[in-house]
Amino acid sequence: MTGSEKKLKWLKAAADEILSGAEKAIKELDLDQVEKMIEMLLEAKDRKIFVVGMGRSGFVGRAFALRLMNLGFNVYFLGETITPAAGKDDLVIAISGTGMTKLVVSAVTAAKEIGTKVIVITSYKESALGQAADLLLLIGGRT
């Protein structure tokens, strides 16, 4: 087997693993919860929506915030210099695989104190974020 063939084999194996993981995560999604999330997003269309996450979850959050902005939502990624203060009628979407990321937990705690609705996307229902959620979306994948 040549070097190119080995690389191609490795790339195919990596792609198969990624696709398999994505397929599994999609199959495990609770579609009722996804529908509720969409409803909450649409209800917040004319208010501020804040997305927060760190590390890989932050990258996903930034990409999601960008998509929401492209759809006409008034969305901010928490921690950016142009992020305004949240209000009672706003919405926070918190993303954390562990559900325990300190900055994300702090942001959700502050949001809950002022009455902001919170959607949490995590792999752990019993985590601090999972317990604080107004709506919880469980995403598999964390081991």
Secondary structure as the mmCIF struct_conf table of DSSP 4:
data_model
#
loop_
_struct_conf.conf_type_id
_struct_conf.id
_struct_conf.beg_label_comp_id
_struct_conf.beg_label_asym_id
_struct_conf.beg_label_seq_id
_struct_conf.end_label_comp_id
_struct_conf.end_label_asym_id
_struct_conf.end_label_seq_id
HELX_RH_AL_P HELX_RH_AL_P1 GLY A 3 GLU A 28
BEND BEND1 LEU A 29 LEU A 29
HELX_RH_AL_P HELX_RH_AL_P2 LEU A 31 GLU A 43
TURN_TY1_P TURN_TY1_P1 ALA A 44 ASP A 46
BEND BEND2 ARG A 47 ARG A 47
STRN STRN1 LYS A 48 GLY A 53
HELX_RH_AL_P HELX_RH_AL_P3 GLY A 55 ASN A 70
TURN_TY1_P TURN_TY1_P2 LEU A 71 GLY A 72
STRN STRN2 ASN A 74 PHE A 77
TURN_TY1_P TURN_TY1_P3 LEU A 78 GLY A 79
BEND BEND3 GLU A 80 GLU A 80
TURN_TY1_P TURN_TY1_P4 THR A 81 ILE A 82
TURN_TY1_P TURN_TY1_P5 LYS A 88 ASP A 89
STRN STRN3 LEU A 91 ILE A 95
BEND BEND4 GLY A 97 GLY A 99
HELX_RH_AL_P HELX_RH_AL_P4 LYS A 102 GLU A 113
TURN_TY1_P TURN_TY1_P6 ILE A 114 GLY A 115
STRN STRN4 LYS A 117 THR A 122
BEND BEND5 SER A 123 SER A 123
TURN_TY1_P TURN_TY1_P7 LYS A 125 GLU A 126
BEND BEND6 SER A 127 SER A 127
HELX_RH_AL_P HELX_RH_AL_P5 ALA A 128 ALA A 132
BEND BEND7 ASP A 134 ASP A 134
STRN STRN5 LEU A 135 LEU A 138
#
